[in-house]
Amino acid sequence: MRQFWLSFRIFLCIFCAGMTLYFYIDKQNELVELRLAIPILTKEVKALEEENERLRYQVNCFEDPIHLMELARQPEFSHLKYPKAHEVVLLPEPKPLEVKRDASS
């Protein structure tokens, strides 16, 4: 009976060591996958930033006053007119909500 418990303990120790090693290797594999994904994601982020810059440039070119005046001179927009002073409505800019802090914190 004594030999059974000794062999059971040895088997249990080997099993626990094997499981620990398995989970350690599994975690290392996950980390390696994430490290391999970093360069791909970095390229995607750079491409998105470049696309944003290109679109920002296009918007700025379109909203340029000179370009807008050229558009106003075109026949498609000849029906548009400047508003009179009494037709202009100014809306006040909303104030941001103030966060009240507790005196206890």
C-alpha positions as CSV (number, residue, x, y, z in Angstrom):
1,M,0.0,0.0,0.0
2,R,2.9,2.3,0.8
3,Q,4.4,1.8,-2.6
4,F,1.0,2.7,-4.2
5,W,0.9,6.1,-2.4
6,L,4.5,6.8,-3.3
7,S,3.9,6.0,-7.0
8,F,0.6,8.1,-6.8
9,R,2.5,11.1,-5.4
10,I,5.1,10.8,-8.1
11,F,2.5,10.6,-10.8
12,L,0.6,13.6,-9.3
13,C,3.8,15.7,-9.2
14,I,4.7,14.8,-12.8
15,F,1.1,15.5,-13.9
16,C,1.1,18.9,-12.1
17,A,4.5,19.8,-13.6
18,G,3.3,18.8,-17.0
19,M,0.1,20.9,-16.7
20,T,2.1,23.9,-15.5
21,L,4.5,23.5,-18.4
22,Y,1.6,23.2,-20.8
23,F,-0.1,26.4,-19.6
24,Y,3.2,28.3,-19.6
25,I,3.9,27.3,-23.2
26,D,0.3,28.1,-24.2
27,K,0.6,31.6,-22.7
28,Q,4.0,32.1,-24.5
29,N,2.3,31.1,-27.8
30,E,-0.4,33.8,-27.2
31,L,2.2,36.4,-26.5
32,V,4.1,35.5,-29.7
33,E,0.9,35.7,-31.7
34,L,0.3,39.2,-30.3
35,R,3.9,40.3,-31.1
36,L,3.5,39.1,-34.6
37,A,0.3,41.0,-35.0
38,I,1.9,44.4,-33.9
39,P,3.6,45.2,-37.2
40,I,0.5,44.4,-39.2
41,L,-1.6,46.7,-37.0
42,T,1.0,49.4,-37.1
43,K,0.9,49.4,-40.9
44,E,-2.9,49.6,-40.8
45,V,-2.8,52.5,-38.4
46,K,-0.3,54.4,-40.6
47,A,-2.5,53.8,-43.6
48,L,-5.5,55.2,-41.8
49,E,-3.6,58.2,-40.6
50,E,-2.4,58.9,-44.1
51,E,-6.0,58.5,-45.4
52,N,-7.2,60.9,-42.7
53,E,-4.5,63.5,-43.7
54,R,-5.6,63.2,-47.4
55,L,-9.2,63.6,-46.5
56,R,-8.4,66.6,-44.2
57,Y,-6.5,68.2,-47.1
58,Q,-9.5,67.7,-49.5
59,V,-11.9,69.2,-47.0
60,N,-9.6,72.2,-46.4
61,C,-9.3,72.7,-50.2
62,F,-13.0,72.5,-50.7
63,E,-13.8,74.9,-47.8
64,D,-11.2,77.4,-49.0
65,P,-12.9,80.7,-49.5
66,I,-11.5,81.1,-53.0
67,H,-12.9,77.8,-54.1
68,L,-16.3,78.6,-52.5
69,M,-16.4,81.9,-54.4
70,E,-15.6,80.1,-57.6
71,L,-18.5,77.7,-56.9
72,A,-20.8,80.6,-56.2
73,R,-20.0,82.0,-59.7
74,Q,-21.0,78.8,-61.4
75,P,-24.5,78.6,-63.0
76,E,-25.6,75.6,-60.9
77,F,-25.4,77.9,-57.8
78,S,-26.7,81.1,-59.3
79,H,-30.0,80.8,-57.4
80,L,-28.2,81.2,-54.1
81,K,-28.0,84.6,-52.5
82,Y,-26.4,86.2,-49.5
83,P,-28.7,86.5,-46.5
84,K,-29.8,89.9,-45.2
85,A,-28.7,90.9,-41.7
86,H,-32.2,90.4,-40.3
87,E,-32.3,86.8,-41.7
88,V,-29.2,85.7,-39.9
89,V,-29.9,83.8,-36.7
90,L,-27.0,83.3,-34.2
91,L,-27.2,80.5,-31.8
92,P,-25.3,80.7,-28.5
93,E,-22.7,78.0,-28.1
94,P,-23.8,75.5,-25.4
95,K,-21.8,75.6,-22.2
96,P,-20.2,72.3,-21.1
97,L,-21.8,70.6,-18.2
98,E,-20.0,71.3,-14.9
99,V,-19.2,68.3,-12.8
100,K,-19.7,68.9,-9.1
101,R,-17.2,67.3,-6.8
102,D,-17.9,66.0,-3.3
103,A,-16.0,67.8,-0.6
104,S,-15.3,64.4,1.0
105,S,-13.3,63.1,-1.9
